Amino acid sequence: MSLFDKFEQIAAARQPFVERGIRSNVVMEKVISSTEAIINGRPVILAGTNNYLGLTFDPDCIEAASIAVRQQGTGTTGSRMANGSYSDHVQLEQELAEFFGCQYGMVFSTGYIANLAMLSALTGPGDILLIDADSHASIYDGCRLSGAEIIRFRHNDPENLAKRLQRLGERASNTLIVVEGIYSMLGDRAPLAEIAEVKEKYGAHLLVDEAHSLGVLGQKGRGLAEEAGVEEKVDFIVGTFSKSLGAIGGFCVSNHPAMDMIPLAARPYIFTASSSPSIIASTREALKVLKARPELRSKLWDNAHRLYDKLQGLGFQLGPEPSPVVAVRVANIDQVIAAWKGLLEQGVYVNMVTPPATPDGGCLLRCSVSAGHSPEQIEQISKAFASQGAVTQSMEVA
Ligand SMILES: Cc1ncc(COP(=O)(O)O)c(C=O)c1O
């Protein structure tokens, strides 16, 4: 037995990829715009980012970041608890709180850290985290850090959730339910109105991770809770700056007075350096753009529907509903690698997702659509899928 035995299993899982010439992560040799890059020396359309509003190259965001780096330096070199709270961090927290109509807002260094911080600060030994079975890794890791009892309910199944809460009896009041707005792998939404109703009935608490739904859903772009009309019933909303806001960072907004204690209780907030000034500045600008330009959201949805309809028309098996995450189901690892490489050769980059990262043990070619895509780019993406002819025929999942 050795310390490193565990890596043998990982190496074995990597082997099919190595045998097919995929040795490491894809390297973006040059990023040209929000939707184009150079990979393997060739121009490609980026159809596998989370750049939903296409803001990574927004001139106002770039300008705000440039000013901040010149005026405030490259990094804060400290935790929010110590020297890392600049007035811009606090202003962004206030702006987020205001945008969501909440009393409290907190900014974290990443979306991953936001989940770790909130879950581990809100719950501990003796409490219960009742999470959707298809939750993101950051939610699972937050659960582990908390020391709370972890119970999973069936994906997007409010009846199953209710059954579990009923079994918990009085412990329901010590329970935090965690769901996502849009699920990152298949692009499906949580049935949030029903989930919120169940939560109210049993007196539990509810946290919604709007990582993929901020700027995407809701009339004002606040996410699924807004779209479903249940913001009042959601206790905590978590989100990220790394998707529709085009930067990096995470946040939580809430009206719950417990928020006052989170900066003192959340180790992932206390024991890591705060976001650099340029990131905070571009995020503040991106939030302004999100609010001021709802047409970006309309364009995103036009593109999402167009790609979903085209790929469905070509006979691909997709996620359950149209969404900016368009997930193409592929039967096995051989086929997913062949199709992914074929797409790249055709000048289209998508995400290849294989077990255990997929919800039901299948493989996915996960496209994410951006408001930055032109109709021609959407056409090229679907043509590249169509040209995977032989593979297309065999992509039917049993
Ligand atoms: C649902 C969900 N929550 C949290 C995160 C983590 O966000 P970040 O990458 O900004 O750390 C992700 C990232 O993909 C996500 O999909």
PDBQT file of the ligand as one rigid body, heavy atoms in Angstrom, charges set to zero:
ROOT
HETATM    1  C1  LIG A 401     -24.089  25.051 -10.177  1.00  0.00    +0.000 C 
HETATM    2  C2  LIG A 401     -22.703  25.585  -9.982  1.00  0.00    +0.000 A 
HETATM    3  N1  LIG A 401     -22.386  26.148  -8.803  1.00  0.00    +0.000 NA
HETATM    4  C3  LIG A 401     -21.162  26.639  -8.582  1.00  0.00    +0.000 A 
HETATM    5  C4  LIG A 401     -20.178  26.602  -9.540  1.00  0.00    +0.000 A 
HETATM    6  C5  LIG A 401     -18.814  27.119  -9.237  1.00  0.00    +0.000 C 
HETATM    7  O1  LIG A 401     -18.623  28.345  -9.818  1.00  0.00    +0.000 OA
HETATM    8  P1  LIG A 401     -17.167  28.917 -10.147  1.00  0.00    +0.000 P 
HETATM    9  O2  LIG A 401     -16.657  28.180 -11.332  1.00  0.00    +0.000 OA
HETATM   10  O3  LIG A 401     -17.442  30.337 -10.420  1.00  0.00    +0.000 OA
HETATM   11  O4  LIG A 401     -16.306  28.698  -8.958  1.00  0.00    +0.000 OA
HETATM   12  C6  LIG A 401     -20.470  26.046 -10.782  1.00  0.00    +0.000 A 
HETATM   13  C7  LIG A 401     -19.446  26.019 -11.840  1.00  0.00    +0.000 C 
HETATM   14  O5  LIG A 401     -19.550  25.455 -12.863  1.00  0.00    +0.000 OA
HETATM   15  C8  LIG A 401     -21.770  25.517 -11.019  1.00  0.00    +0.000 A 
HETATM   16  O6  LIG A 401     -22.092  24.953 -12.188  1.00  0.00    +0.000 OA
ENDROOT
TORSDOF 0
